[in-house]
């Protein structure tokens, strides 16, 4: 599992199946940003891609005995 990130509105953080997809998405974001501006974008150094090391998963779910409210706990789990 791989990710890409770019600061462009509507893009931000995206998950990809392969390193190539993540790298291509980050590179396309850089190219799009460069073409949309007459100067080099200030946030261009925030564009990146990498391997996802962990994701948030539900670790438990129960009901509060007093109120009946649903109680859900989450934690980070390594991605293999």
DONUVEX-545276 format. One line per field, with one value per atom (N, C-alpha, C, O): atom name; residue in one letter; x, y, z. Coordinates in nm, 2 decimals, m for minus. Last residue first. Layout:
N
lumtor = c(CA_...);
kolti = c(a_...);
px = c(X_...);
py = c(Y_...);
pz = c(Z_...);
END
This chain:
80
lumtor = c(N_CA_C_O_N_CA_C_O_N_CA_C_O_N_CA_C_O_N_CA_C_O_N_CA_C_O_N_CA_C_O_N_CA_C_O_N_CA_C_O_N_CA_C_O_N_CA_C_O_N_CA_C_O_N_CA_C_O_N_CA_C_O_N_CA_C_O_N_CA_C_O_N_CA_C_O_N_CA_C_O_N_CA_C_O_N_CA_C_O_N_CA_C_O_N_CA_C_O_N_CA_C_O_N_CA_C_O_N_CA_C_O_N_CA_C_O_N_CA_C_O_N_CA_C_O_N_CA_C_O_N_CA_C_O_N_CA_C_O_N_CA_C_O_N_CA_C_O_N_CA_C_O_N_CA_C_O_N_CA_C_O_N_CA_C_O_N_CA_C_O_N_CA_C_O_N_CA_C_O_N_CA_C_O_N_CA_C_O_N_CA_C_O_N_CA_C_O_N_CA_C_O_N_CA_C_O_N_CA_C_O_N_CA_C_O_N_CA_C_O_N_CA_C_O_N_CA_C_O_N_CA_C_O_N_CA_C_O_N_CA_C_O_N_CA_C_O_N_CA_C_O_N_CA_C_O_N_CA_C_O_N_CA_C_O_N_CA_C_O_N_CA_C_O_N_CA_C_O_N_CA_C_O_N_CA_C_O_N_CA_C_O_N_CA_C_O_N_CA_C_O_N_CA_C_O_N_CA_C_O_N_CA_C_O_N_CA_C_O_N_CA_C_O_N_CA_C_O_N_CA_C_O_N_CA_C_O_N_CA_C_O_N_CA_C_O_N_CA_C_O_N_CA_C_O_N_CA_C_O);
kolti = c(x_x_x_x_x_x_x_x_x_x_x_x_x_x_x_x_x_x_x_x_x_x_x_x_x_x_x_x_x_x_x_x_x_x_x_x_x_x_x_x_x_x_x_x_x_x_x_x_x_x_x_x_x_x_x_x_x_x_x_x_x_x_x_x_x_x_x_x_x_x_x_x_x_x_x_x_x_x_x_x_x_x_x_x_x_x_x_x_x_x_x_x_x_x_x_x_x_x_x_x_x_x_x_x_x_x_x_x_x_x_x_x_x_x_x_x_x_x_x_x_x_x_x_x_x_x_x_x_x_x_x_x_x_x_x_x_x_x_x_x_x_x_x_x_x_x_x_x_x_x_x_x_x_x_x_x_x_x_x_x_x_x_x_x_x_x_x_x_x_x_x_x_x_x_x_x_x_x_x_x_x_x_x_x_x_x_x_x_x_x_x_x_x_x_x_x_x_x_x_x_x_x_x_x_x_x_x_x_x_x_x_x_x_x_x_x_x_x_x_x_x_x_x_x_x_x_x_x_x_x_x_x_x_x_x_x_x_x_x_x_x_x_x_x_x_x_x_x_x_x_x_x_x_x_x_x_x_x_x_x_x_x_x_x_x_x_x_x_x_x_x_x_x_x_x_x_x_x_x_x_x_x_x_x_x_x_x_x_x_x_x_x_x_x_x_x_x_x_x_x_x_x_x_x_x_x_x_x_x_x_x_x_x_x_x_x_x_x_x_x);
px = c(0.13_0.24_0.24_0.32_0.09_0.05_0.17_0.28_0.01_0.10_0.04_m0.04_m0.25_m0.20_m0.11_m0.13_m0.37_m0.29_m0.24_m0.19_m0.72_m0.57_m0.50_m0.56_m1.03_m0.95_m0.80_m0.76_m1.34_m1.20_m1.13_m1.16_m1.67_m1.58_m1.44_m1.42_m1.98_m1.84_m1.75_m1.75_m2.30_m2.21_m2.07_m2.04_m2.51_m2.43_m2.32_m2.27_m2.64_m2.66_m2.59_m2.60_m2.60_m2.67_m2.70_m2.79_m2.49_m2.58_m2.66_m2.78_m2.32_m2.44_m2.53_m2.65_m2.23_m2.23_m2.35_m2.46_m2.14_m2.24_m2.22_m2.19_m1.85_m1.94_m2.04_m2.04_m1.56_m1.69_m1.78_m1.80_m1.21_m1.32_m1.45_m1.44_m1.06_m1.00_m1.11_m1.09_m1.06_m1.14_m1.08_m1.06_m0.75_m0.86_m0.93_m0.88_m0.54_m0.63_m0.73_m0.80_m0.22_m0.35_m0.44_m0.41_0.13_0.02_m0.11_m0.11_0.29_0.34_0.23_0.25_0.29_0.20_0.25_0.26_0.55_0.49_0.41_0.46_0.50_0.58_0.49_0.38_0.54_0.48_0.56_0.68_0.46_0.55_0.47_0.35_0.47_0.43_0.52_0.64_0.59_0.50_0.45_0.39_0.72_0.80_0.72_0.77_0.53_0.57_0.65_0.65_0.42_0.40_0.45_0.42_0.46_0.53_0.52_0.61_0.53_0.44_0.51_0.61_0.70_0.71_0.62_0.64_0.47_0.59_0.59_0.49_0.24_0.35_0.48_0.59_0.06_0.12_0.23_0.30_m0.01_m0.12_m0.07_m0.15_0.21_0.14_0.03_m0.01_0.28_0.38_0.31_0.34_0.07_0.09_0.18_0.16_0.11_m0.02_0.00_m0.04_0.35_0.34_0.22_0.22_0.28_0.39_0.37_0.38_0.09_0.05_0.15_0.12_0.25_0.15_0.10_0.07_0.40_0.47_0.37_0.39_0.21_0.28_0.35_0.34_0.13_0.03_0.10_0.06_0.37_0.31_0.21_0.20_0.40_0.50_0.44_0.46_0.17_0.19_0.29_0.26_0.22_0.10_0.12_0.08_0.46_0.46_0.33_0.35_0.38_0.47_0.47_0.47_0.03_0.17_0.25_0.20_m0.22_m0.18_m0.03_0.03_m0.27_m0.24_m0.20_m0.14_m0.45_m0.39_m0.38_m0.46_m0.38_m0.45_m0.37_m0.25_m0.43_m0.38_m0.46_m0.58_m0.50_m0.45_m0.39_m0.30_m0.72_m0.63_m0.59_m0.63_m0.87_m0.94_m0.85_m0.90_m0.61_m0.75_m0.81_m0.81_m0.28_m0.38_m0.52_m0.55_m0.07_m0.15_m0.26_m0.33_m0.05_m0.02_m0.12_m0.23_0.07_0.02_0.05_0.17_0.02_0.08_0.01_m0.11_0.11_0.03_0.10_0.22_0.06_0.14_0.05_m0.07_0.09_0.00_0.09_0.18);
py = c(m0.48_m0.57_m0.58_m0.65_m0.22_m0.27_m0.36_m0.32_m0.21_m0.21_m0.27_m0.36_m0.01_m0.14_m0.14_m0.07_0.21_0.19_0.05_0.00_0.20_0.20_0.18_0.14_0.28_0.26_0.26_0.32_0.19_0.22_0.19_0.10_0.29_0.23_0.28_0.40_0.26_0.29_0.22_0.09_0.37_0.29_0.34_0.46_0.40_0.47_0.37_0.29_0.32_0.24_0.30_0.25_0.42_0.50_0.43_0.48_0.21_0.31_0.38_0.41_0.05_m0.01_0.09_0.06_0.13_0.18_0.12_0.14_m0.14_m0.04_0.00_m0.09_m0.17_m0.22_m0.11_0.00_m0.27_m0.20_m0.26_m0.38_m0.23_m0.29_m0.20_m0.09_m0.14_m0.24_m0.31_m0.42_m0.04_m0.05_m0.17_m0.28_0.11_0.01_0.01_0.04_0.31_0.31_0.20_0.20_0.18_0.23_0.22_0.14_0.21_0.17_0.24_0.35_0.27_0.18_0.13_0.02_0.33_0.33_0.23_0.11_0.48_0.35_0.37_0.44_0.78_0.69_0.56_0.55_1.11_0.98_0.89_0.92_1.47_1.35_1.22_1.22_1.82_1.70_1.59_1.60_2.02_1.93_1.82_1.72_2.18_2.09_1.99_1.90_2.36_2.25_2.14_2.03_2.59_2.46_2.34_2.23_2.79_2.80_2.66_2.63_2.72_2.72_2.72_2.64_2.94_2.82_2.82_2.91_3.14_3.12_2.98_2.92_3.11_3.18_3.17_3.19_2.81_2.92_2.98_2.91_2.57_2.66_2.79_2.87_2.42_2.47_2.57_2.65_2.34_2.42_2.49_2.60_2.17_2.29_2.39_2.51_1.96_2.04_2.18_2.28_1.86_1.92_2.01_2.11_1.78_1.88_1.94_2.06_1.58_1.70_1.81_1.93_1.40_1.47_1.59_1.70_1.31_1.38_1.46_1.57_1.18_1.29_1.38_1.50_0.98_1.08_1.20_1.31_0.84_0.90_1.01_1.12_0.74_0.83_0.91_1.03_0.57_0.68_0.78_0.90_0.39_0.47_0.59_0.70_0.27_0.34_0.44_0.55_0.14_0.25_0.33_0.46_0.05_0.03_0.16_0.27_0.13_m0.01_m0.03_m0.12_0.43_0.36_0.22_0.19_0.70_0.57_0.50_0.52_1.05_0.95_0.81_0.81_1.38_1.24_1.14_1.14_1.63_1.59_1.46_1.42_1.72_1.61_1.56_1.45_1.94_1.83_1.71_1.60_2.17_2.15_2.04_2.03_2.05_2.10_2.07_1.96_1.93_2.03_2.09_2.18_1.58_1.71_1.81_1.77_1.25_1.37_1.50_1.51_0.90_1.03_1.14_1.13_0.58_0.70_0.81_0.80_0.22_0.34_0.46_0.45_m0.12_0.00_0.12_0.13);
pz = c(0.61_0.57_0.42_0.36_0.84_0.71_0.66_0.67_1.19_1.08_0.95_0.95_1.32_1.29_1.18_1.08_1.56_1.44_1.43_1.53_1.67_1.69_1.56_1.46_1.83_1.71_1.75_1.85_1.97_1.99_1.86_1.79_2.04_1.94_1.97_1.98_2.17_2.21_2.11_2.11_2.16_2.09_2.12_2.10_2.45_2.34_2.28_2.36_2.66_2.54_2.42_2.31_2.91_2.81_2.68_2.61_3.07_3.12_3.02_3.04_2.91_2.98_3.03_3.05_2.58_2.72_2.80_2.75_2.37_2.41_2.56_2.64_2.16_2.26_2.29_2.23_1.98_1.98_2.08_2.09_1.89_1.97_1.95_1.91_1.69_1.77_1.87_1.91_1.35_1.47_1.56_1.50_1.24_1.23_1.36_1.47_1.05_1.16_1.14_1.03_0.94_0.91_1.04_1.12_0.85_0.94_0.90_0.85_0.63_0.74_0.83_0.89_0.30_0.42_0.51_0.48_0.12_0.16_0.29_0.39_m0.08_0.01_0.04_m0.01_m0.21_m0.21_m0.12_m0.09_m0.23_m0.19_m0.22_m0.24_m0.19_m0.28_m0.25_m0.25_m0.06_0.02_m0.06_m0.01_m0.23_m0.16_m0.07_m0.01_m0.33_m0.42_m0.34_m0.38_m0.22_m0.15_m0.23_m0.19_m0.40_m0.27_m0.20_m0.13_m0.75_m0.64_m0.50_m0.49_m0.96_m0.89_m0.77_m0.69_m1.16_m1.08_m1.01_m1.02_m1.29_m1.36_m1.29_m1.35_m1.27_m1.20_m1.29_m1.36_m1.37_m1.33_m1.27_m1.22_m1.41_m1.53_m1.49_m1.58_m1.16_m1.23_m1.35_m1.38_m1.09_m1.02_m1.09_m1.09_m1.28_m1.28_m1.21_m1.26_m1.19_m1.32_m1.33_m1.40_m0.93_m0.95_m1.08_m1.09_m1.00_m0.92_m0.93_m0.94_m1.13_m1.21_m1.13_m1.19_m0.92_m1.03_m1.11_m1.15_m0.76_m0.71_m0.82_m0.81_m0.95_m0.90_m0.84_m0.87_m0.98_m1.10_m1.05_m1.11_m0.72_m0.78_m0.89_m0.90_m0.71_m0.61_m0.67_m0.66_m0.92_m0.92_m0.83_m0.86_m0.83_m0.95_m0.96_m1.00_m0.60_m0.59_m0.71_m0.71_m0.59_m0.63_m0.61_m0.61_m0.50_m0.48_m0.51_m0.45_m0.30_m0.43_m0.40_m0.29_m0.16_m0.15_m0.28_m0.37_m0.11_m0.19_m0.17_m0.15_0.01_0.04_m0.04_m0.04_m0.23_m0.09_m0.09_m0.17_m0.41_m0.42_m0.29_m0.24_m0.35_m0.41_m0.43_m0.46_m0.40_m0.35_m0.43_m0.55_m0.36_m0.45_m0.39_m0.34_m0.23_m0.16_m0.24_m0.19_m0.24_m0.30_m0.24_m0.20_m0.19_m0.13_m0.21_m0.25_m0.20_m0.26_m0.19_m0.15_m0.08_m0.08_m0.16_m0.19_m0.09_m0.11_m0.10_m0.12_0.00_0.00_0.00_0.08);
END
